[in-house]
């Protein structure tokens, strides 16, 4: 077993045991190089900008927000809004569709990726436009006229999304700083450098395990299985390392998903599904700021893409999907099918293999799947080898 797998096991179990006593919904804690990291949700109210040209509606929304002890700036048109946004960083935007100098949706297009949480306000006849805005990056919409409770419900959801984003970026920044400090101190030592990298990967995995305790063993299995398939495909050492790290951290973006959605046992609503499907982008945002993990970001960003182009978040098709992500998606699906869930028993390994074979050319790359399906089933680690109908002694 590669040394970093041992480190990951230690980091996850250590942090789980310590964190189980003290982690709350408002705070994430992990340990890296003996230093405890604590990231709290922001305590200050969000900065809100209201883009609305009707004075009566401006005054109404301002009064409603005051019941949440939140003040807001108002702009009657796009020019005024952009001037305000140059002077101040806003966390939440409420944007009217129809304005005197254009469509408020232009701000959604400008700010969709890393900007404020945007809620579109629209008349009943513009609902389809608002839905299109959500697809373009808006978080939510509210139809006019609205009641006070309807507006507060939208605001509370937007504030929770903002808090999750702030925790995500705070944690990413802390990790970036710590990696930079350790890299300077250990620049002359390759062995120490590798230790720092392994422990960084372990700490990232441990942070996710604090939110979803069932992920640790899953991440170890899919990372080891990905490495095995990568070797069968004759990947280089550098490619194998990027694949293994990316597979272990594939769901790290779920750090930024609210626990109410992440741990929900029932089916997700369409809105909850949209939030959940942001986790590859959130994971990319974390890893892209850590230099040595940059080559692992394609697995994190693209592990939910499909060969037929019907996946997310980018709808990539065929070889547009990075090679390591195409490899990983097979092993992730295998582990999902053969693992026990509260709502179902694991599939027998033979049945899982048959289902995977049936998805070749639709969900999976035919060339990669051909190598995978030709390998002996004993090659692959599963949660419970005996329950999956295979040989004993090979479970992770």
Secondary structure as GFF3:
##gff-version 3
##sequence-region A 1 396
A	DSSP	alpha_helix	3	19	.	.	.	ID=ss1
A	DSSP	beta_strand	27	32	.	.	.	ID=ss2
A	DSSP	beta_strand	35	40	.	.	.	ID=ss3
A	DSSP	beta_strand	48	51	.	.	.	ID=ss4
A	DSSP	alpha_helix	55	66	.	.	.	ID=ss5
A	DSSP	beta_strand	72	75	.	.	.	ID=ss6
A	DSSP	alpha_helix	78	87	.	.	.	ID=ss7
A	DSSP	beta_strand	92	96	.	.	.	ID=ss8
A	DSSP	beta_strand	98	99	.	.	.	ID=ss9
A	DSSP	beta_strand	102	103	.	.	.	ID=ss10
A	DSSP	alpha_helix	105	111	.	.	.	ID=ss11
A	DSSP	beta_strand	117	123	.	.	.	ID=ss12
A	DSSP	three_ten_helix	124	126	.	.	.	ID=ss13
A	DSSP	alpha_helix	127	136	.	.	.	ID=ss14
A	DSSP	beta_strand	140	144	.	.	.	ID=ss15
A	DSSP	alpha_helix	148	185	.	.	.	ID=ss16
A	DSSP	alpha_helix	190	211	.	.	.	ID=ss17
A	DSSP	alpha_helix	215	232	.	.	.	ID=ss18
A	DSSP	alpha_helix	237	248	.	.	.	ID=ss19
A	DSSP	three_ten_helix	252	256	.	.	.	ID=ss20
A	DSSP	alpha_helix	259	262	.	.	.	ID=ss21
A	DSSP	alpha_helix	270	276	.	.	.	ID=ss22
A	DSSP	alpha_helix	279	287	.	.	.	ID=ss23
A	DSSP	three_ten_helix	291	296	.	.	.	ID=ss24
A	DSSP	alpha_helix	297	302	.	.	.	ID=ss25
A	DSSP	three_ten_helix	318	320	.	.	.	ID=ss26
A	DSSP	alpha_helix	323	338	.	.	.	ID=ss27
A	DSSP	alpha_helix	349	358	.	.	.	ID=ss28
A	DSSP	alpha_helix	366	374	.	.	.	ID=ss29
A	DSSP	three_ten_helix	377	379	.	.	.	ID=ss30
###
